[in-house]
Amino acid sequence: MKYVRQFAVILTVSFMGEVLKSLIPLQIPASIYGLVLMLAALCLHIIPLEAVRDAGKFLVEIMPLMFIPAAVGLTEAWDKISPILIQLIIVTAVSTILVMIVSGHVTQLVIRMESRKKKERVTEHERNIG
């Protein structure tokens, strides 16, 4: 029953994204509205993390399966894709490498910032004791 409740929360936020998409005349996918709503709700503690954690983990684990329909759609559009295949491969490779580099640097930055915060807390604690 816990999983049903968690999926219901996720689906409700997704539905709210669909509603926003129909109300706001921007070329932004409804899924993006839903993700922003979920992020805001989690950051503002409107939705506690425990209310969606397990269902979210499950969805992340099965995410590769969600790409299968898109891949099948690409095979059906082969006649349109084949003339620009080399360009698509180059763009995909370059953008993948750039995303990996940026993600790595951001991750290292966050780790360094957390490390500094821990050191500052330890130093402040030592000052308070001594």
PAVEXFI-389620 format. One record per residue (C-alpha): residue number from 1; residue in three letters; chain; x, y, z. Coordinates in nm, 3 decimals, decimal comma. Layout:
<recs>
<rec seq="NUM" type="ala" mol="A" X="X" Y="Y" Z="Z"/>
...
</recs>
This chain:
<recs>
<rec seq="1" type="met" mol="A" X="0,000" Y="0,000" Z="0,000"/>
<rec seq="2" type="lys" mol="A" X="0,296" Y="0,229" Z="0,070"/>
<rec seq="3" type="tyr" mol="A" X="0,410" Y="0,205" Z="-0,293"/>
<rec seq="4" type="val" mol="A" X="0,062" Y="0,284" Z="-0,425"/>
<rec seq="5" type="arg" mol="A" X="0,053" Y="0,596" Z="-0,208"/>
<rec seq="6" type="gln" mol="A" X="0,399" Y="0,704" Z="-0,324"/>
<rec seq="7" type="phe" mol="A" X="0,312" Y="0,652" Z="-0,691"/>
<rec seq="8" type="ala" mol="A" X="-0,011" Y="0,845" Z="-0,635"/>
<rec seq="9" type="val" mol="A" X="0,191" Y="1,141" Z="-0,501"/>
<rec seq="10" type="ile" mol="A" X="0,423" Y="1,130" Z="-0,802"/>
<rec seq="11" type="leu" mol="A" X="0,132" Y="1,099" Z="-1,045"/>
<rec seq="12" type="thr" mol="A" X="-0,049" Y="1,388" Z="-0,878"/>
<rec seq="13" type="val" mol="A" X="0,253" Y="1,614" Z="-0,920"/>
<rec seq="14" type="ser" mol="A" X="0,288" Y="1,496" Z="-1,281"/>
<rec seq="15" type="phe" mol="A" X="-0,078" Y="1,576" Z="-1,342"/>
<rec seq="16" type="met" mol="A" X="-0,024" Y="1,922" Z="-1,197"/>
<rec seq="17" type="gly" mol="A" X="0,259" Y="1,964" Z="-1,451"/>
<rec seq="18" type="glu" mol="A" X="0,013" Y="1,871" Z="-1,727"/>
<rec seq="19" type="val" mol="A" X="-0,233" Y="2,131" Z="-1,597"/>
<rec seq="20" type="leu" mol="A" X="0,039" Y="2,398" Z="-1,592"/>
<rec seq="21" type="lys" mol="A" X="0,136" Y="2,304" Z="-1,948"/>
<rec seq="22" type="ser" mol="A" X="-0,220" Y="2,367" Z="-2,064"/>
<rec seq="23" type="leu" mol="A" X="-0,243" Y="2,699" Z="-1,874"/>
<rec seq="24" type="ile" mol="A" X="0,098" Y="2,849" Z="-1,954"/>
<rec seq="25" type="pro" mol="A" X="0,157" Y="2,916" Z="-2,326"/>
<rec seq="26" type="leu" mol="A" X="0,529" Y="2,830" Z="-2,328"/>
<rec seq="27" type="gln" mol="A" X="0,702" Y="2,557" Z="-2,527"/>
<rec seq="28" type="ile" mol="A" X="0,804" Y="2,369" Z="-2,213"/>
<rec seq="29" type="pro" mol="A" X="0,710" Y="2,001" Z="-2,177"/>
<rec seq="30" type="ala" mol="A" X="0,465" Y="1,913" Z="-1,902"/>
<rec seq="31" type="ser" mol="A" X="0,720" Y="1,673" Z="-1,753"/>
<rec seq="32" type="ile" mol="A" X="0,954" Y="1,966" Z="-1,686"/>
<rec seq="33" type="tyr" mol="A" X="0,677" Y="2,153" Z="-1,505"/>
<rec seq="34" type="gly" mol="A" X="0,616" Y="1,838" Z="-1,301"/>
<rec seq="35" type="leu" mol="A" X="0,984" Y="1,800" Z="-1,215"/>
<rec seq="36" type="val" mol="A" X="1,010" Y="2,162" Z="-1,106"/>
<rec seq="37" type="leu" mol="A" X="0,695" Y="2,127" Z="-0,896"/>
<rec seq="38" type="met" mol="A" X="0,830" Y="1,810" Z="-0,732"/>
<rec seq="39" type="leu" mol="A" X="1,167" Y="1,976" Z="-0,663"/>
<rec seq="40" type="ala" mol="A" X="0,996" Y="2,279" Z="-0,509"/>
<rec seq="41" type="ala" mol="A" X="0,762" Y="2,063" Z="-0,301"/>
<rec seq="42" type="leu" mol="A" X="1,055" Y="1,855" Z="-0,170"/>
<rec seq="43" type="cys" mol="A" X="1,278" Y="2,157" Z="-0,101"/>
<rec seq="44" type="leu" mol="A" X="1,000" Y="2,342" Z="0,079"/>
<rec seq="45" type="his" mol="A" X="0,907" Y="2,026" Z="0,272"/>
<rec seq="46" type="ile" mol="A" X="0,553" Y="2,035" Z="0,134"/>
<rec seq="47" type="ile" mol="A" X="0,611" Y="1,672" Z="0,037"/>
<rec seq="48" type="pro" mol="A" X="0,843" Y="1,483" Z="0,270"/>
<rec seq="49" type="leu" mol="A" X="1,112" Y="1,280" Z="0,093"/>
<rec seq="50" type="glu" mol="A" X="0,987" Y="0,963" Z="0,258"/>
<rec seq="51" type="ala" mol="A" X="0,654" Y="1,012" Z="0,080"/>
<rec seq="52" type="val" mol="A" X="0,816" Y="0,938" Z="-0,259"/>
<rec seq="53" type="arg" mol="A" X="1,158" Y="0,780" Z="-0,187"/>
<rec seq="54" type="asp" mol="A" X="1,087" Y="0,413" Z="-0,259"/>
<rec seq="55" type="ala" mol="A" X="0,873" Y="0,475" Z="-0,568"/>
<rec seq="56" type="gly" mol="A" X="1,135" Y="0,719" Z="-0,697"/>
<rec seq="57" type="lys" mol="A" X="1,412" Y="0,462" Z="-0,651"/>
<rec seq="58" type="phe" mol="A" X="1,205" Y="0,207" Z="-0,841"/>
<rec seq="59" type="leu" mol="A" X="1,143" Y="0,448" Z="-1,128"/>
<rec seq="60" type="val" mol="A" X="1,513" Y="0,531" Z="-1,151"/>
<rec seq="61" type="glu" mol="A" X="1,600" Y="0,160" Z="-1,157"/>
<rec seq="62" type="ile" mol="A" X="1,366" Y="0,089" Z="-1,450"/>
<rec seq="63" type="met" mol="A" X="1,452" Y="0,409" Z="-1,638"/>
<rec seq="64" type="pro" mol="A" X="1,649" Y="0,228" Z="-1,913"/>
<rec seq="65" type="leu" mol="A" X="1,328" Y="0,047" Z="-2,011"/>
<rec seq="66" type="met" mol="A" X="1,166" Y="0,382" Z="-2,078"/>
<rec seq="67" type="phe" mol="A" X="1,408" Y="0,445" Z="-2,365"/>
<rec seq="68" type="ile" mol="A" X="1,295" Y="0,140" Z="-2,563"/>
<rec seq="69" type="pro" mol="A" X="0,987" Y="0,306" Z="-2,718"/>
<rec seq="70" type="ala" mol="A" X="1,200" Y="0,605" Z="-2,824"/>
<rec seq="71" type="ala" mol="A" X="1,455" Y="0,371" Z="-2,985"/>
<rec seq="72" type="val" mol="A" X="1,177" Y="0,191" Z="-3,173"/>
<rec seq="73" type="gly" mol="A" X="1,048" Y="0,528" Z="-3,290"/>
<rec seq="74" type="leu" mol="A" X="1,393" Y="0,608" Z="-3,427"/>
<rec seq="75" type="thr" mol="A" X="1,398" Y="0,289" Z="-3,632"/>
<rec seq="76" type="glu" mol="A" X="1,063" Y="0,384" Z="-3,785"/>
<rec seq="77" type="ala" mol="A" X="1,207" Y="0,724" Z="-3,884"/>
<rec seq="78" type="trp" mol="A" X="1,521" Y="0,572" Z="-4,038"/>
<rec seq="79" type="asp" mol="A" X="1,454" Y="0,722" Z="-4,382"/>
<rec seq="80" type="lys" mol="A" X="1,465" Y="1,071" Z="-4,231"/>
<rec seq="81" type="ile" mol="A" X="1,760" Y="1,001" Z="-3,999"/>
<rec seq="82" type="ser" mol="A" X="1,996" Y="0,817" Z="-4,232"/>
<rec seq="83" type="pro" mol="A" X="2,105" Y="1,125" Z="-4,437"/>
<rec seq="84" type="ile" mol="A" X="2,227" Y="1,299" Z="-4,120"/>
<rec seq="85" type="leu" mol="A" X="2,350" Y="0,993" Z="-3,929"/>
<rec seq="86" type="ile" mol="A" X="2,715" Y="1,103" Z="-3,909"/>
<rec seq="87" type="gln" mol="A" X="2,617" Y="1,447" Z="-3,775"/>
<rec seq="88" type="leu" mol="A" X="2,386" Y="1,284" Z="-3,517"/>
<rec seq="89" type="ile" mol="A" X="2,662" Y="1,052" Z="-3,400"/>
<rec seq="90" type="ile" mol="A" X="2,909" Y="1,341" Z="-3,366"/>
<rec seq="91" type="val" mol="A" X="2,663" Y="1,563" Z="-3,179"/>
<rec seq="92" type="thr" mol="A" X="2,566" Y="1,275" Z="-2,950"/>
<rec seq="93" type="ala" mol="A" X="2,928" Y="1,188" Z="-2,872"/>
<rec seq="94" type="val" mol="A" X="3,035" Y="1,548" Z="-2,810"/>
<rec seq="95" type="ser" mol="A" X="2,733" Y="1,632" Z="-2,595"/>
<rec seq="96" type="thr" mol="A" X="2,775" Y="1,310" Z="-2,393"/>
<rec seq="97" type="ile" mol="A" X="3,141" Y="1,392" Z="-2,324"/>
<rec seq="98" type="leu" mol="A" X="3,054" Y="1,751" Z="-2,228"/>
<rec seq="99" type="val" mol="A" X="2,780" Y="1,634" Z="-1,990"/>
<rec seq="100" type="met" mol="A" X="3,022" Y="1,387" Z="-1,829"/>
<rec seq="101" type="ile" mol="A" X="3,288" Y="1,657" Z="-1,784"/>
<rec seq="102" type="val" mol="A" X="3,047" Y="1,915" Z="-1,642"/>
<rec seq="103" type="ser" mol="A" X="2,881" Y="1,657" Z="-1,414"/>
<rec seq="104" type="gly" mol="A" X="3,220" Y="1,545" Z="-1,285"/>
<rec seq="105" type="his" mol="A" X="3,332" Y="1,901" Z="-1,210"/>
<rec seq="106" type="val" mol="A" X="3,005" Y="1,988" Z="-1,037"/>
<rec seq="107" type="thr" mol="A" X="3,025" Y="1,670" Z="-0,830"/>
<rec seq="108" type="gln" mol="A" X="3,383" Y="1,749" Z="-0,727"/>
<rec seq="109" type="leu" mol="A" X="3,281" Y="2,104" Z="-0,637"/>
<rec seq="110" type="val" mol="A" X="2,995" Y="1,982" Z="-0,418"/>
<rec seq="111" type="ile" mol="A" X="3,223" Y="1,728" Z="-0,247"/>
<rec seq="112" type="arg" mol="A" X="3,484" Y="1,998" Z="-0,177"/>
<rec seq="113" type="met" mol="A" X="3,219" Y="2,233" Z="-0,039"/>
<rec seq="114" type="glu" mol="A" X="3,082" Y="1,963" Z="0,192"/>
<rec seq="115" type="ser" mol="A" X="3,436" Y="1,878" Z="0,304"/>
<rec seq="116" type="arg" mol="A" X="3,503" Y="2,243" Z="0,390"/>
<rec seq="117" type="lys" mol="A" X="3,179" Y="2,269" Z="0,585"/>
<rec seq="118" type="lys" mol="A" X="3,271" Y="1,961" Z="0,789"/>
<rec seq="119" type="lys" mol="A" X="3,618" Y="2,099" Z="0,862"/>
<rec seq="120" type="glu" mol="A" X="3,470" Y="2,435" Z="0,965"/>
<rec seq="121" type="arg" mol="A" X="3,223" Y="2,262" Z="1,200"/>
<rec seq="122" type="val" mol="A" X="3,502" Y="2,056" Z="1,357"/>
<rec seq="123" type="thr" mol="A" X="3,723" Y="2,364" Z="1,398"/>
<rec seq="124" type="glu" mol="A" X="3,437" Y="2,566" Z="1,549"/>
<rec seq="125" type="his" mol="A" X="3,352" Y="2,280" Z="1,783"/>
<rec seq="126" type="glu" mol="A" X="3,717" Y="2,256" Z="1,894"/>
<rec seq="127" type="arg" mol="A" X="3,721" Y="2,633" Z="1,963"/>
<rec seq="128" type="asn" mol="A" X="3,405" Y="2,609" Z="2,170"/>
<rec seq="129" type="ile" mol="A" X="3,548" Y="2,322" Z="2,374"/>
<rec seq="130" type="gly" mol="A" X="3,892" Y="2,481" Z="2,427"/>
</recs>
